[in-house]
Amino acid sequence: MYKVTIRPQWELRTADGREMPPRLIELLLAVHATGSLAAASREAGVSYRYAWGLLREARQLFGLPLLRSTRGRGARLTALGERLIWADNRIAARLSPTLDSLATELEAELERSMTADAAPLRLHASHGFGVETLRRAMATAGLPLDLKYRSPDDALSALRAGSCDLAGLHLPIGELEGELLQHYLDRLDLENDRVVHLAMRRQGLVVAPGNPKHLRVLSDLLRDDVRFIHRQPGSGTRLLLECMLARQGLELSAIHGCDVEEFTHAAVAAYVASGLADAGLGLEPPARRYGLDYVPILTEHYFFLCREQALQSARLTELLALLRDPIFRHELGMLPGYDPSYCGSVQTLREAFTSLSA
């Protein structure tokens, strides 16, 4: 099996054609992480002298310093230096899921070209860190995967059309379960669909360090001093927000949204970390990754739907064995806000969701 890796890369140049020095962003990221130019140089694999040369060249380009050094206190990025690394984070957060999805498609095509029996498992799912963990584990185990990141609506439509073997969905645990299920009900086969559990995970408010706006409940989002970064319409998290607001008699239009809508949880966290928004609704792992605070709101099931007969296929049998492996379950449980207690269990829709039995 071949492994394809695609990474986003960006360039910056002035009107007269001068370019940002190569490896500058890598060095700035290392300074941000270590608080020391010497340590950052070692991490980036360049000499201390070369690192200073990059910074001098960048100062000539921007007309401002990117780093401030204080004797005995290491090094800190200036406001411009911080803005450059947040630009890099936002680019990676927005593009990486798309590039990862493309990478699995290319891997699948290569396998088909090389081996006649290498039909991959076809998974359409919304982007999440549990799915990322599964993708990496399948690659390590040599299990071919054709992963496409899709909204829950699109994933379900693909399952019904026979375009995928598994469709990823997430539903809140508790009173909102029935309301969200109604949205998908016309595309569910209550008799023949099967639920393959991945994890329970927390959804909550991603906020700046220290939660300076003191955001605790959804009604806080309607304040005039709060800027909110939305997920795109059609995403499961956007649908969840709309349902939670409606239940409390709150209007989505009353929230002061930003000028853009993001397509992943990581992109929401990067937007908040950049200071362009005060809060967003999302998962805990990217909030912790960017040093942000997190206010849990509810817990939900993330799961895959498949046809009952598909469970007998070799690819699904391999997947279930991986999901039930203690090593994989441990890795999944290391994600902040994730609980793998039901990982790998298979149920009917009525067994999994009590609102369907009422």
N, C-alpha and C positions, 0 to 999 in steps of 0.2 A: 504494500500500500504506500502511496506517495502522499506527502504532506506539503500543502501549498500554504505559504504565508504571504499576506499582502498587508503592507503598512502604509498609512497616510503620510505624505511628505509635502511640506509647503515651503515656498520661497517668498522672499520679500526684497523688493528693489526700489530704488528712488527713481524719480522722473528722468534723471540723467543716466540711468542704467547701472548705478552702483548696487551691488547685491549684499544682503546680510551674510556675514561670514559662515561658512559651513561649520557644523558642529556647535555653533553658538548656543542653540536651544538646548542641546544635550548637556552642555556645561552649566547653563542656567538652572536646569532641572536638578542637576546634581548639587549645585550650591544651595538651592532651596531645600533639598532633602538633608544635607549634611551640615549646613551653616558654616562651612569652611571651604575656601578656595583650594587649599592644599588637598583636602579630602576629596573634593569634587574633581580635581585633576586626576587623582588616582582612580576614582570611580569611572571617569570618562576615558581613561587610558591615554592621557596626554601629559606632557611635562608642565610643570608650574609656569615655566617661561612661555610656553606655547599658549597656555590659558590666558595669561596676561596680555599676550599679543592679540588674542581674539577679542578681549574686552576693550583694548585700545582701538582696534579697528572698528568695533561696534560703536564706540563713542564718537569716532569721526563720522560714522554713517548717520547716527541719530542726533548728534549734537548734545547728547545728555549721557551721563554715566548710567550703567546698568547695575553697578555693584558698589557698596560702601563697606570698606574694611575698617575695623576698630581694633587697636592693639589689645590683645588679651580677650577679645570678644568675637573673634572669627569674622565672618562676612555675611552681609545681608543684601538682598536685592533691593534696588530702588523701585519706586512705583512703576517706572517703565519696564524694568526687568520683570517684575511680577506680572505686568500686563502681557508681556510676550509669552511667558510660560502658561498663563491662563488661555491665551489664544491657542497654544499648542494642545492644551487639555481639551478645549472645546472642539477642536478639529477632530481629535482622536475619539472623543466621546460620541460625536455625531456620525462619523464615517466608519469606525471600526466594525460595528455590527454588520453593516452592508458589505464591507470587504471580507469579513469572516464568512458571511453567507456565500459570497462569490467564490471564496477559496474552497468551500466544501463542494460547490457545483463543479469546479475545475477538477478537484480530486476525483469526484464520481465519474466524470467524463474520461479521465486518464485510466481509471480502473476498468471502465467498460471497453476501452480501446485495447487494454492489455490482457484482460481476462474475460472470457465469455460468461462466467458464472458470478460476476462481481456486482450484481444488482444491489445498490446501496439501500439502506433504510431511508425512506423519504419522510422527513419531519418538517412540518410548517408550524412555526410557533412565534409568539411575541418574544421580543428580546428580554432576557432576564439572566441573572447570574447563576441560577441553577441550571439553566439550559447551556450556558457557557461552560460550566463545570462538566456537564454531561458530554458536550462536544469534545472537550480536551480528553476526557476519560476514554471515549470511544476511539479517538485517534491513537492514544497510547496502546489500547488493546488491539489495534489493527482492524476495527470494525468499520466498514464503509458507511458513510453518512452523507446524505444529500439534504442539507439544512437550508431552509429559506425562512428568513425572519419576516413574519406576516402579522397583521392584526388578527385578533381572535375571529372576527367575522370572516376575513379572507381565508384563514386556516380551516374553519369549519366548511366553507364553501368548497375548498379543495378536497376535503375528506369526502364530502358528499359526491363530488364529481369523480372520485377515484384518482385524483392527482397527487395524493400523499397517503402514507400509511398511518401517520399520527398527526393529530392537530392539537396544539397547545392552547389551553384555556386557564383562566384563574377566576375563582369565585370567592366572595367573602364568607367567612364563617359567622353564622348568626342570622339576625333578622333580615339582612339585605340579600341573603342567598336567593330567596324566592324571586325577588324583584329582578335581579341580574339574570337568573335562569330564564325568566319570561322573555328576555331580549333574544336569547338563543334558541328558544324552544322549538320553533318551526324548522330548525336545521338539526335537531337531535332525533335519533332513532332510539326510543326508550327501551325497546326490546333487544336490539342487536348491538348497540354501542356499548363499549366497555371503557371504564375509567382506569387509567394506569397512573397511580399517584407518583409525583416527584417530591414535593415538599410543601410544608406550610411556611408561609413567609409573612413578614410584617409590611404593611403599607403605612406611611406616615408623612409628616411634614419635614422636608429637608430645609434647614434654616442655618443662618450664619453662626459661627462659633460664639458660644455664650448666649445665643438666642436673644439678641439685643432688642428685638421688637416684642418679646414676650408672647410669642404665638403659641397657643395651647390647644385651641379648638377651632373648628372650621369657621365659626362666625367671626373670628379674629381676622380672617382673610379679607373681609369686606371693609376693613378700615381704610381711610383715605391715605394713610402713610405706608401702606403695604403694597409692594409690587410682587405679582405672582407670575411664575413661569408655567404655562400650560403644556400638557402633552397634546399631541395632535388629535383632532376629532377622529373617532373610530377606534382609538386605542382602548384597551381594557381599562387602563388607569383613568383615562378621561371619562369613560362611561361610569366607572366607580365613583368619581368625584361628583358627576351630575346626579347620580342616585342619592348619594349622601346629602348633598345640598337640598335636593327636592324633599327628602324625608324631614329635614329640619325647617322647611319653608323658606329656604334661602335661594336667591337668584344667582345663577352663574354669571349673568351679565353685570352683577354688582361688584364682582371681583375686578380689581385693576390689573388686568393682564399686561404682559410685555408685548412688544411688537412682533415677536416671533413665537412659534410653538415648536417644541423639541420632540424628537422621535424616540428617544431612549431615556431610561432612568439615569444613565451616566451623564447624558447631555444636560438633563435637568440639574443634577448636582454641580456640574461644571459651570452652569450659568449662574447658580446661586453663589458658588465660590468666587466667581469673577466680580461679584458685587453688583451685577446688573439686575438681580432680583433678590427679594427678601425671603422668598419661600417657593417651594414647589412640592407637589405630591409625588412620592416615589418610594423606592426601596432603600434599605439601610446600608448595604455594602458600598455604593458609590459615595454616600454621605460621609462614611468613615474614611474612605480612601482620600477624600479631599479635605479632611480635618474639620468637617462641619458637624453641627449638632443635629439631633434627630428626635422628633416627637411622634411616637407610635400612635396610630389612630385605630387600626384594626388588623386582624390576622386573616389570611385567605389561603385557600388551597390552590396550588399550581399543579396541574395534572395534564395528561395527554388523553385524548379520545382516540379509539380505534374500533374497527369492526371486530366482532367476536371471532370470526373465522381467521382473522389475521394473526391472532394469538398463537396459532399453530405453526406459523411460518418460522423458518430458521432465524431470520433477522430479529423478529420480536422475541423469540426464545433467548437469543444472545443478549438483547437489551434488558430483559427482565432479570437475567442472571447478573448483569452489571449493576442494575439498580439495587439489587438485594445484597450485593457484596459489601461486607462491613467496611472495607477500606474506602469505597466510594461514598457510602453513607456518612462516614466520619468526615471526609473532605467536604461534603455538602453541608454538614452541620457546623463546619468552621466558618461559614459565611454568616456575617452578622444578621440576626433577625430570621434565620432559616432553621427549620425543625424537620429532620428527615424521618420522623417516627413512622410514617406510612409509606416511605419510599419503596417502590416496587410492588406494592399491594394492588390487586386488581379487583374491581367491583362493578356491578351494574350501576347505572345512573341512579336508580331508586335506592340502592344500598348506600351509595356515596352521599346523596343529598336528600335529607329528610323532607324538604319542602315538596319533593315530587311524590312522596307517599301520603301527603296530607289529604 
